[in-house]
Amino acid sequence: MGSAAAPQLAAALMAAGRQTSRVVLDVSEVDYISSAGIQAIEQAADRLRAEGKTLTTCGASGATRLCLETAGVTPV
């Protein structure tokens, strides 16, 4: 998940948040995540939280899990 995909990710997460109160982002197939990707997840989580909704990541492993944990985005 590189920098070029970050805006699309943020938009997709917000669109999902308009349809449900709990968004689950499955990153099990992600083997790379840039700082822009992490930022998109964090910003979407903050916006959804402000609306009383939640964003959870799941399926992270390896480097993706390490990056998310280091950034404070704790995967399930």
Helices and strands as residue ranges (DSSP letters): G 3-5, H 6-19, E 22-26, H 35-50, E 54-58, H 62-70
